[in-house]
Amino acid sequence: MLDAQGLRKSYGPVLALDAVDLTVEKGDLTAVLGPSGCGKTTLLRCVAGFERVDAGTVTLDGRAVAAAGTHVPPHRRHVTVVPQEGALFPHFSVRDNVGYGLDRSARRGGRVDEVLALVGLDGYADRMPHQLSGGQQQRVAVARALAPRPPLVLLDEPFSALDATLRTDLRRDIRAALRADGATAILVTHDQGEALSMADHIAVMRAGRIVQHGQSNQVYEDPADPWIAEFVGEAMLLPATIANATTVDTALGRLPLRGAAGAAGRVRVLLRPEQLSPTDGDLAEVTRHEYHGHDTLLGLRLADGTPLLARVMGQRTPPVGASIGLDVLGAVRAYGDA
Ligand SMILES: Nc1ncnc2c1ncn2[C@@H]1O[C@H](COP(=O)(O)OP(=O)(O)OP(=O)(O)O)[C@@H](O)[C@H]1O
C-alpha cells in the first residue's frame, strides 16, 4: 500500500531523513519507533504530502505521489492523520466531525455510525467535543480518520497526551478498530510498549535512518544491533566468548546462540530479564527488588560484580540478600563489537 524509497529531507543543515526506505503492506499496522528528534514526524509529513522530499519516491496504492518533479498535494493523496491531540472542530458535533470528509451518500449510508461503533462510541454522535474526555476525543479522531476508507491512516503519537491506564485500553481498542476496518496504518511513537503491543511490524528509526524493520517480536527478540536491543526493551549485554558455531561461553555458563556465530572470539550477548529464572545455587546475589505488581524485577550481582536483571512472578521472588542460581531460557543473540 505504501512504498517509500530513498527519502531524503533536510532542514538547513539538519538531515532529518537520510535515505529512508519503508514499505507497508495492505491491512498492516506498522509502528515507526524512535527517540525524539530521529525524524519520525518528518517521515509522516513526507508521506502525507505536508513536506516535499529532497530526494526519493513515495508510492501510495500503486500511484507515485512524490518523485523527482512530482509532488501530489496532501488532499489528493487521501491519506488521513490522527494527531497527538484530536484537533476536532470544536463547534461541530461528533457526527459532523466524523462525517466532515465524507460525501453525502457515504454520510447517509451510515458510515459515521459504523466507524463510531468501531471505536466504541455508539450513541455519542450528537455530543460536542467539549462533552467528551480526552480519550473519547482521540477515539473520535480515529473514527474521523477511518471514515473515508483512506489508503493509509497516519497516527502521530495519538495517545501521548493521555494517562497510562487510559492509554492501555485505547491502544487495544484502536488496534481492534483498525483491524476490523481492514485499515492500513502507520503509528509514530517513541514508546516501545506502544509499538510492541499494537503493531504488526516495527520500523526502528535512529538519526534519520531506519535501522531495523521487521515483525514486532523479531525486533524485540533479534535486534540488529545493541542500540536497538536497548531501545526496544530492558537489555543486558554480557561479555562472552564464542565456543563453537552454536554456543557461547558466559559467566552464566555455556548458552545456545540464536542464529550464526558470525565473528569468532570475544562478543557480547543479549539477555532480556525474562530469560533469567532463579534456581537454587550461588551464582548471583539479589541486590534489590523493583515491584511492578504483575511481576518483580530482581537486581542481581554476579561474583565478578556484573549487574543483571531477572523478571520473576510474585510467588517465586527470592529476598534481597539471597544467593541464587540462574537458568537461562532460550537462545542468545551475539554482537561482535565487544
Ligand atoms: N521545520 C523544521 N525546521 C527545522 N528543523 C526541523 C523542522 N522540523 C524538524 N526539524 C528537525 O529535524 C529533525 C527531525 O525532527 P522530527 O520532528 O521529524 O523528529 P521526531 O522523531 O518526530 O521527534 P519527536 O518525537 O520529538 O517529535 C530534528 O532534528 C528536528 O529538530
The ligand as an SDF file (V2000), in Angstrom:
LIG
                    3D

 31 33  0  0  0  0  0  0  0  0999 V2000
   10.5010   22.7080   10.3080 N   0  0  0  0  0  0  0  0  0  0  0  0
   11.7210   22.3960   10.7650 C   0  0  0  0  0  0  0  0  0  0  0  0
   12.7560   23.2360   10.6610 N   0  0  0  0  0  0  0  0  0  0  0  0
   13.9970   22.9100   11.0970 C   0  0  0  0  0  0  0  0  0  0  0  0
   14.3100   21.7130   11.6430 N   0  0  0  0  0  0  0  0  0  0  0  0
   13.3170   20.8170   11.7870 C   0  0  0  0  0  0  0  0  0  0  0  0
   11.9740   21.1070   11.3500 C   0  0  0  0  0  0  0  0  0  0  0  0
   11.2080   20.0220   11.6260 N   0  0  0  0  0  0  0  0  0  0  0  0
   12.0330   19.1150   12.1900 C   0  0  0  0  0  0  0  0  0  0  0  0
   13.2960   19.5760   12.2870 N   0  0  0  0  0  0  0  0  0  0  0  0
   14.4820   18.8400   12.7990 C   0  0  0  0  0  0  0  0  0  0  0  0
   14.5510   17.6040   12.1170 O   0  0  0  0  0  0  0  0  0  0  0  0
   14.8890   16.5560   12.9810 C   0  0  0  0  0  0  0  0  0  0  0  0
   13.7860   15.5060   12.9790 C   0  0  0  0  0  0  0  0  0  0  0  0
   12.6110   16.0480   13.5600 O   0  0  0  0  0  0  0  0  0  0  0  0
   11.2570   15.2390   13.7180 P   0  0  0  0  0  0  0  0  0  0  0  0
   10.2380   16.1650   14.2870 O   0  0  0  0  0  0  0  0  0  0  0  0
   10.9250   14.5710   12.4460 O   0  0  0  0  0  0  0  0  0  0  0  0
   11.6570   14.1500   14.8090 O   0  0  0  0  0  0  0  0  0  0  0  0
   10.7420   13.1880   15.6690 P   0  0  0  0  0  0  0  0  0  0  0  0
   11.4100   11.8770   15.6670 O   0  0  0  0  0  0  0  0  0  0  0  0
    9.3460   13.2510   15.1810 O   0  0  0  0  0  0  0  0  0  0  0  0
   10.8330   13.8420   17.1160 O   0  0  0  0  0  0  0  0  0  0  0  0
    9.7300   13.9210   18.2690 P   0  0  0  0  0  0  0  0  0  0  0  0
    9.4790   12.5160   18.7170 O   0  0  0  0  0  0  0  0  0  0  0  0
   10.4110   14.7500   19.3160 O   0  0  0  0  0  0  0  0  0  0  0  0
    8.5230   14.5810   17.6810 O   0  0  0  0  0  0  0  0  0  0  0  0
   15.1080   17.1950   14.3400 C   0  0  0  0  0  0  0  0  0  0  0  0
   16.4840   17.4480   14.4950 O   0  0  0  0  0  0  0  0  0  0  0  0
   14.3190   18.4800   14.2630 C   0  0  0  0  0  0  0  0  0  0  0  0
   14.8710   19.4580   15.1220 O   0  0  0  0  0  0  0  0  0  0  0  0
  1  2  1  0
  2  3  1  0
  2  7  2  0
  3  4  2  0
  4  5  1  0
  5  6  2  0
  6  7  1  0
  6 10  1  0
  7  8  1  0
  8  9  2  0
  9 10  1  0
 10 11  1  0
 11 12  1  0
 11 30  1  0
 12 13  1  0
 13 14  1  0
 13 28  1  0
 14 15  1  0
 15 16  1  0
 16 17  2  0
 16 18  1  0
 16 19  1  0
 19 20  1  0
 20 21  2  0
 20 22  1  0
 20 23  1  0
 23 24  1  0
 24 25  2  0
 24 26  1  0
 24 27  1  0
 28 29  1  0
 28 30  1  0
 30 31  1  0
M  END
$$$$
